[in-house]
Amino acid sequence: MASYLLRSKREIKKMRAAGLVVWEAHQSAARMIGPGVSTAEINQVYIDVFARHNATPLFLNYGGTPERPAFPAEICASINEQVVHGIPGERKLVEGDVISVDTGCKVSSWCGDAAVTIPIGKIDPRTAQLLDVTQRTLNLAIELMGTCRLWSEVAIEMQSLVEGEGFSVVREMVGHGIGKNLHEAPQVPNYPSHELMASENFELQPGLVIAVEPMVNQGVADIVEAEDGWTINTADMKPSAHFEHTLAVTPDGVVRLTGPPNDEELQSMPQWLHEKDNWLLW
């Protein structure tokens, strides 16, 4: 069984503060994402929200090596066949695109991480189904985390849902534990990998905090790395979708730490967010 840290009620509350900033940033971006908007402009929204909350972006300057420069932005902006880790730039969205925006921040030493895939105007029906299935896969995982004992039980059902709809689960990219660092133990695959079943399974017990993030391809599961050293594309160049929440298992159930605010939390948020009918929900 994989080992990992359990978080106290106080620590989970601190992580909720970071999660709310991530949620607000995604809501801010959703208001302006549309045809003609560049991914650099979207990234600027996250810069502004994080700065307003004195939050430290987790993706900026992440992962530099002698062979590959550090990630240069606050968000991963992945369009269509780009699965994850797309670098924001001057590319502008057009009608029919889908964009997956993944981001994270740290507030008072604790992290939050979430991703959402957004359609740009009217999209292809099969691609719309891809987004629906990927979001349902995340919601299924959250539901099962409250009833299952082991992560493998959840992963089996996630894979079954995806493949039952004719889509593919990305194998090489997985979710992760999260706390004071963006990536912590355990690894959280979206399918019952050999490693998970052999030695890396883990219990779904109170205090566990993980980022669950199904990445689903319309075509084959295979992926390839782009020349920039970061962007991951589908091997067949068909669309991909990505939804993610930071989740805490508590004695009272599974809590979406990057989910919407309750009425008390909402009181300290910008007035425009009080219009709940306009929220981007996932």
N, C-alpha and C positions, 0 to 999 in steps of 0.2 A: 504493500500500500504506500502511496505517496505521502510524504510528510509536508505539513504546511502550518502556518500560524493561524490561531483562532483570535478573532478580534472581540474586544469587550463592547458592551453597550455604549460606553463613552467614546470609544474609538470609532465605532460605526457612525455615531452621530457626527463626529468630525469629518468622516468621509462623505457624509450626506451634504455637508457644506460645499465641498468640491463638486459633488455630483450636481447640485443645483446650478452652479456656475456653468458647467458643461451643458446642462439642459437649457439654460437661458441663452447661451451662445448659439445653440442649434436653432432655437426659436427665432432669434434675431436674424440668422442667416436665411431661414426659410421664408422670411418676409420679402427678401430681395432676390432670391434665386429665381432665374427665369431666362428665356431666350435673350441673347445679347450680353449677358453678364459674364465676366471673366472669372476664372478660378482664383486669380490674384485678388480680385475685388471681394470675393467670398472670404478668402483668408483674412482680409483686413477687418471684417466684421468680428472675427474671433480675437484678433489682436486687441480690438477696442473693448470688447466685453471683458476679456481677461485683465486688461489694464485697469478697468473700472473697479474690479473686485480685488486688485492686488494679487491676482492668481498667477502662478508660474506655468507657462505652457510646457507640456511634457514632451511634445514631439520636436519642437525647435532644437536643432543641434544634437538630436539623438543619433547614436550609433555610428559615429565617425570611425573609420579605420584607415590605415595607409593605402588600402586598395579602393576605398569608397568614401566620398565626403559625407559629413554628417547631414542628416535630413534638414532642409533649409527653410521649413515653414511650420506654422502653428497647426495646420490641418493636413490630412491626406485627402486629396480631392481626386477621386477615381471615376472616370467617365466611361460608360458603356462596357467595353471589353476589359477595361482596367479593373482588376479585382480589388486590390488594395495598394496603398502607398504611392498613389499618384501625387506628383509634385505640382502645387499651384503655379500658374503662370498666366500668360496672355491669352490662352485658348478661351474662346467664348462658347457658351452653351447655345445649342440650337434646339428647336422644336423636335421632339422625338428622342432626345438624349435621356439617359438616367445618370445621376451623379451620386456616388457614395461619399459622404463626408464623415470622416473619423477624426476625433480630437480628444484631448485629455488635458487636465490641468491639475496643479497642486495648490491647495489652500491650507495654510498652517500645518505643513508637513505631510498632509494626507492627499491621496490622489482620487480622481474620478476619470472615467473613460467611457465614451459611448460613440456609436456610429449609426447613421441612418441613410437610406437610399431614397432619393427624391426624383420623381418623374418630371420631365420638362415638357409641359403642355400635354398634348395627346401622344401617347406612345403605343407601340405595337402591342396587340392583345397578348401575345405569348410573353412578351417582356413584362407586361402588367401582371400576368400570372406569376412570373418569376419573383417579382417584388412581394406579391401577396403570400406566396409560399414561404419565402425567406423570413418574412415578418411573423408568419404563423409558426414557423419552426422555433424562433426565439420565444414566442409566447408559450408554446408547448413546453419548452425547456423550463421556463419559469414555473409553470404549473406543476411539472413533474418534480422539480426540486423540492417542492413542499410535501411530496408523498413518497418519493423513492429514497432508498437508503444509500445507494452508490451512484456515482456519476455515470458509470457504464450503462446503467438502466436508462438514464436520460439520453445518452448518446445514441443508443440503439434506436430509440423512438424518433430522434431527430433525423437520423439517416433514413429511416423507413418512410417518414413523411415526405422528405425531399425526393427520394427515388421513386416513391409511389406516384408522384406527379410528373415523372419523366425528366427531372433535373439531376444535377450532380453536386455532391459535397466536395468542396476543396479539401484535400488531404494535408498539404504541407503547411497551411496556415491554421492556427488554433487559438482558442481563448487562453486565459491565464489568470492566476491569482493576482491580486492587486492590494496595495496598502500604502506604506510609506514610499514604495517604489512602483513604477508603472507595471513592470513585469516581475511577478513573484511566483513561487510554487503555489499550487500545482499547475501543470499544463492541462488545458481544458479542450480536448478535441471534440468536434461535432459529429463524430462517428466512433464506433468501438475499435480503435486502433489496436494493433498487436501489442504495442507497449502498454496501453491502458489496461488491456485484459490480463497482461502478464504480470505487471509490477507497479503501474502508475495509476491504478484506480484510487479513488478517495471517497471518504464518507461525506454525506451531505448533513453536517451537524451544525448546531447553532454556533455562530462565530466565524463560519466560513464566509469569505468575501471573494468573489470571482467575477471576471469580465467574460460573459458568454457572448460569442459573436459568430453566428453562422454565416459562412460565405458560400454562396450557392451559384453555380454556373448553369446557364441555359443549355449549353452543349456538354462537351467532355469536361471531366474533372481536372485534366492536366493544365498546368500553368507554366509560364515562361517569364523570365526577368528581362525587362527592357534595358536598353543601352545605358540609361541614366543610373543604373545600379540600384534603383529603388522600386520603380513601378513594376507591379506584377500584372501580367496580362493573361487572359485565357488563351490556351494553345490554339484553339480554333477561331479566335477573335469574335466569339459570340458574347452577348452581354452577361454580366455578373451582378449580383446584389449582395449587400452586407448590412446587417442590422446588429446592434450591440447595446447591452446595458451592463453597468456595474451592479452586481446583485449581492445582497447580504442574506444569509440564512439566520433567522432569529427564532426565539421561542414562540413568537406570534405569527410566523410565516416568512415568506420570501419578500424582501423589500427591494424595490428598484431605486437604488441610490442615485441614479441619473434620470429618474422618472419625474413626472410633474409634481409641483409643489402642492401641499395641502393648503387649506384656507389660511392657517396661521402663517405658514412660510410665504404665502403669496403676498401678505401685507407689506413685506419689505422689498418687493420686486417692482419693477417699472409699471406704471399705470397701464400701458398698452397690453401687458401680459394678463390683465384682469379679465380680458375678453376670452373666456375659455373656449368658445366656439372656434376661435382662430388658431388654437394650438396645433402644432405638428405632433401627432401621437404615434408612438410605436412601442 
